[in-house]
Amino acid sequence: MKVDDHAAIGTGAWRAEFALADDILMNLYLGERLMLKLKPAVVNKHSETQCLPQKARIHHRGAGISINYEVSDLIPFGPEPGISRDFDFTDGFARVVQDIDAGKNAVLRELALDAMSLPGPWRRIAVVRIPGAGKTFPELKWIGLEGEKEKVFFAETYPFLAFIAESPDGKCFEVGCGDDLWRWGSAADLPGCTAEFRVSGNKDSLEISRCPVLFDAESGENPEASRRTWRFKWYFAWSEPGAAEPGDKKQITVDMSDFAEPGGKYPCMHAKSARKKIRQALRGIIGANENTDIVLTNAETVVCNQEGHLERGTKKNFLHWDAWDLMELFIWANCKAMAAGCTFSLAPPVSGKVETPLFRRLTRSGFQNICGE
């Protein structure tokens, strides 16, 4: 059966256009502005541009709140590497789960993961480094873009937590890691392995490359790297200028800090116990209050290394980030709220500090229905 290698997902305000087995995997538009060109992966120097699509399915979820686009393909060369992705789109952001199989009896030696090109013009950017465990998302340090000279803004062997670019008219794009910081930083724990993460460009064009696995050619067989599927989770978000319209419903607030573990200021939402308690509280409020705006106040994302929050066996690296879990909570709570005529949103601890496209979306209730074909 032939797999449809083209798809379009979006609303009246934005759209993502996919083309499998092409030089550009996805183009993301905000209005008529092209924000992102997402490029195919390269596995052991085999490019995904000449892949054979194996599966491409669109699943509508949550009464138009979200759409899942599930795709997988095979690179028909050498050991035939396989790549699968789940794109979960919501109005304002998308989460990506990506699995890479090096192929039949093959070892992943080199992985270039979905490079990105961001056509300009851009006014400024911010590269957010991963803070220490127990730290919340840091205040942005903007870098102004002037002139046409190409510059390197980030070149490290560890990933950035998030990257934000803002255009002269206020449109913004963001890309960042998922909850699995331990995976993105796994090269540091593997003998003979390194990684390369790079952001470069100028006001007219920005380039992002992510190579989380680069084994030394002379490193020999590594039992931790051989014959395994590699998974990476990441997200991207977008926004444009415009203040949120005040609601006319009564408001109920829930303080996120009330769910923190002993000794902590904010809960790590990647902890199963924290997720369960917050969802129980929200489910009760939604069930008892129709036509209500429910706001989770003091909402922060936290970088954490608590071993008990993960199922990692004997591994040493437990670093994770709960922005992914806040996105999941946002979608889940709004699906529940819609059935009762309610809305759900987040509010950060400090007013006026909502600078990223992702948090702008999480602090705004209401959705445009997403369509996919």
C-alpha positions in Angstrom: 0.0 0.0 0.0 1.4 3.4 -1.0 1.9 5.8 1.9 0.8 9.4 1.5 4.0 11.3 1.8 2.4 14.7 2.1 0.3 16.2 5.0 -0.9 19.6 6.2 -1.9 20.3 9.8 -2.9 23.7 11.2 -5.5 26.4 12.0 -6.5 29.6 10.3 -3.5 31.2 12.0 -0.7 28.7 11.3 0.0 25.5 9.4 2.7 22.8 9.2 3.2 21.2 5.7 5.0 17.8 5.6 6.8 16.2 2.7 8.4 12.8 3.4 11.4 11.8 1.3 12.2 15.4 0.4 14.9 17.9 1.2 12.6 19.6 3.7 10.6 17.4 6.0 8.3 20.2 7.3 7.7 23.9 6.7 6.0 25.8 9.5 4.1 29.0 8.6 2.7 31.6 11.0 0.2 33.4 8.8 2.1 33.8 5.5 5.5 34.0 7.3 7.7 30.9 6.9 9.1 30.4 10.4 10.9 27.0 10.1 12.3 24.6 7.6 12.8 21.2 9.4 15.3 19.0 7.6 15.5 15.2 7.5 17.9 13.3 9.8 21.2 11.7 8.8 22.0 8.3 10.3 25.6 7.1 9.9 25.9 9.5 6.9 22.8 8.0 5.3 20.4 10.9 4.6 16.7 10.5 5.2 16.0 12.6 2.1 15.9 9.3 0.0 13.8 7.3 2.5 10.9 5.0 1.8 7.9 6.1 3.8 6.5 3.2 5.8 3.6 4.9 7.7 1.9 8.3 7.9 -1.2 8.6 10.0 -3.2 11.5 11.4 -5.1 11.1 14.7 -7.5 13.8 15.8 -7.8 14.2 19.6 -9.5 16.2 22.3 -12.4 17.7 20.2 -10.0 19.6 18.0 -7.5 20.6 20.7 -4.7 18.4 19.4 -3.6 16.3 16.4 -1.1 13.5 16.4 0.9 12.9 13.2 2.6 9.5 13.3 5.2 8.8 10.6 8.0 6.3 10.0 10.4 5.6 7.2 13.2 3.4 6.1 16.5 4.6 4.5 17.1 1.9 1.8 20.9 1.8 1.9 23.4 -0.3 3.9 21.7 -1.8 7.0 18.5 0.2 6.2 18.2 2.6 9.2 14.7 3.3 10.4 13.3 6.6 11.8 9.9 7.1 13.4 8.4 10.3 14.8 5.2 11.3 16.6 4.3 14.9 16.2 1.7 16.0 18.7 0.3 19.4 17.7 -1.6 21.8 19.9 -2.6 25.4 19.0 0.8 27.1 19.7 3.2 24.2 20.3 4.1 20.7 19.1 5.9 17.9 21.0 8.0 15.4 19.1 9.0 11.9 20.1 11.7 10.5 17.7 13.1 7.0 17.5 16.2 6.0 15.5 17.2 2.5 14.6 20.6 2.2 13.0 19.4 -0.9 11.0 20.1 -4.6 10.7 22.9 -5.6 13.1 24.2 -2.0 12.9 25.6 0.4 15.5 24.7 4.0 15.6 28.0 5.8 15.1 26.8 9.3 14.0 23.4 11.0 14.2 22.5 14.4 12.8 19.0 15.0 14.2 16.6 17.1 12.1 18.6 20.3 11.5 16.6 23.5 11.3 16.7 26.6 9.1 14.9 29.7 10.2 14.4 32.2 7.4 14.6 35.9 8.5 14.4 38.6 9.1 15.1 38.2 12.9 15.5 41.0 15.4 17.0 39.1 18.4 17.6 35.6 19.8 18.1 33.9 23.2 20.0 30.7 23.8 19.0 29.1 27.2 21.7 26.8 28.7 20.6 24.0 31.0 20.7 25.3 34.6 21.7 23.3 37.6 19.4 20.7 39.1 16.7 22.3 41.2 16.7 25.5 39.1 13.8 27.0 37.3 13.8 28.3 33.7 16.2 31.3 33.7 15.5 34.8 32.7 16.2 35.3 29.0 19.4 37.1 27.9 18.6 38.5 24.5 21.2 38.9 21.7 20.5 41.6 19.2 21.0 40.8 15.5 22.5 43.5 13.3 24.3 43.4 10.0 24.9 40.5 7.7 27.9 38.9 9.2 27.5 35.2 10.1 28.1 34.5 13.8 28.2 31.4 15.9 25.9 31.9 19.0 26.2 28.4 20.5 28.7 25.6 19.9 28.9 23.0 22.7 29.0 19.3 23.3 25.9 19.5 25.5 22.5 20.7 24.3 20.8 24.1 24.9 17.6 23.8 27.0 15.7 26.2 24.7 16.3 28.6 21.8 14.1 31.6 21.0 14.1 33.8 18.0 12.0 37.0 17.6 11.2 38.8 14.3 11.0 42.6 13.9 7.2 42.4 13.9 7.1 40.4 17.2 6.6 36.9 15.8 8.5 34.3 17.8 9.8 30.7 17.4 11.1 28.4 20.1 12.7 25.0 20.1 13.8 23.0 23.2 14.5 19.7 24.8 11.9 17.3 26.1 11.8 15.9 29.6 14.7 13.5 28.7 17.7 15.7 29.4 19.6 12.5 30.3 19.2 11.2 26.7 20.3 14.5 25.1 23.4 14.4 27.3 24.1 10.7 27.1 27.2 11.1 24.9 29.1 12.4 27.9 28.6 9.0 29.7 29.6 6.8 26.7 33.3 6.0 26.1 34.6 7.4 22.8 31.4 9.4 22.2 30.8 13.1 22.0 28.1 15.4 20.7 27.7 18.8 18.8 25.0 21.3 19.2 25.3 24.6 17.2 23.3 27.8 16.6 24.6 30.2 13.9 23.6 32.7 11.4 22.5 36.4 11.2 19.4 38.5 11.0 18.5 37.0 7.6 18.8 33.4 8.4 19.5 31.2 11.4 20.7 27.6 11.4 20.4 25.0 14.2 22.2 21.6 14.1 21.9 18.9 16.7 24.2 15.9 16.7 23.7 14.1 20.0 25.7 11.0 19.0 29.2 11.1 17.5 31.4 8.1 18.2 35.1 8.2 17.6 35.9 6.0 14.6 38.6 4.3 16.7 36.5 3.8 19.8 35.7 0.2 19.0 32.6 -1.7 19.8 30.6 -0.1 22.6 28.2 -2.5 24.3 26.0 0.4 25.5 25.6 1.8 22.0 25.2 -1.3 19.9 22.0 -2.6 18.5 19.6 -0.3 20.3 16.9 2.1 19.4 17.7 5.7 20.3 14.9 8.0 21.4 14.9 11.8 21.7 12.0 14.1 22.8 11.8 17.7 21.9 9.3 20.5 21.2 8.8 23.7 19.3 6.5 26.6 19.9 5.4 29.8 18.2 3.6 33.0 19.0 2.8 36.5 17.6 2.0 39.8 19.3 -1.4 40.2 20.9 -2.6 40.5 24.5 -4.9 37.8 25.9 -8.5 38.9 26.2 -9.8 38.9 29.8 -12.5 36.3 30.5 -15.9 37.0 31.8 -16.2 33.9 33.9 -15.5 33.5 37.6 -12.0 32.4 38.4 -10.6 29.7 40.7 -6.9 29.6 41.3 -4.8 26.6 42.3 -1.3 27.2 43.7 1.3 24.9 42.0 3.7 25.4 44.9 1.3 23.6 47.2 2.2 20.4 45.4 6.0 20.7 46.0 7.8 17.8 47.7 9.2 18.5 51.2 12.0 21.0 51.0 11.2 22.1 47.5 9.7 25.5 46.4 8.1 24.1 43.2 7.0 20.5 42.3 8.7 18.6 39.6 5.9 17.7 37.3 7.8 14.7 36.0 7.3 13.0 39.4 4.3 10.6 39.2 3.0 11.7 42.6 3.0 15.4 41.7 1.1 14.7 38.5 -1.4 12.6 40.2 -2.1 15.1 43.0 -2.5 18.0 40.6 -4.8 16.1 38.3 -6.9 14.9 41.2 -7.3 18.5 42.4 -8.2 19.9 39.0 -10.6 17.0 38.3 -12.5 17.8 41.5 -12.6 21.6 40.8 -13.8 21.1 37.2 -16.5 18.6 38.3 -17.9 21.0 40.9 -17.7 24.3 38.9 -19.1 24.8 35.5 -18.3 27.9 33.4 -15.2 28.7 35.4 -11.7 29.9 34.5 -9.2 27.7 36.4 -5.7 29.1 36.7 -2.7 27.2 38.0 -0.7 30.0 39.7 3.1 30.0 40.6 3.6 27.8 37.6 7.3 27.1 36.8 9.3 24.6 34.9 12.1 22.9 36.9 15.3 21.0 36.0 15.6 18.1 38.3 17.8 15.1 39.0 15.8 13.1 41.5 16.3 9.5 40.8 12.8 8.5 42.0 11.1 10.5 39.3 12.5 8.2 36.5 12.6 4.6 35.7 16.3 4.5 34.9 17.6 1.3 36.5 21.3 1.5 37.3 22.0 4.5 35.1 23.9 7.4 36.6 22.3 10.3 34.8 18.8 11.3 36.0 18.6 14.9 34.7 15.1 15.8 33.5 13.0 18.9 32.8 9.2 19.1 33.4 8.2 21.5 30.7 7.0 18.5 28.7 4.8 17.5 31.6 3.3 21.0 31.9 2.4 20.8 28.2 0.7 17.4 28.8 -1.2 18.8 31.8 -2.3 21.9 29.8 -3.8 19.7 27.1 -5.4 17.2 29.6 -6.9 19.8 31.8 -8.4 21.8 28.9 -10.0 18.6 27.4 -11.6 18.0 30.8 -12.5 21.7 31.2 -14.2 22.0 27.9 -16.8 19.4 28.8 -17.9 21.6 31.7 -17.7 25.0 29.9 -14.5 25.8 31.8 -11.0 26.9 30.7 -7.6 26.1 32.1 -4.3 28.1 32.0 -1.1 28.8 33.9 0.2 31.9 35.6 3.9 32.3 36.4 5.1 33.5 39.8 6.3 36.9 38.5 4.0 39.1 36.4 5.4 40.2 33.1 8.1 37.5 32.9 6.3 35.4 30.2 8.8 35.8 27.4 8.8 32.5 25.6 6.3 31.4 23.0 5.6 28.2 25.0 4.7 30.0 28.2 2.7 32.6 26.4 0.6 29.7 25.0 0.3 28.0 28.5 -0.9 31.3 30.1 -3.6 31.8 27.4 -6.9 29.9 27.5 -9.0 29.2 24.4 -8.1 27.2 21.3 -8.5 27.4 17.5 -9.6 24.0 16.2 -6.8 22.1 14.5 -7.4 20.4 11.2 -5.2 17.8 9.5 -5.2 16.0 6.1 
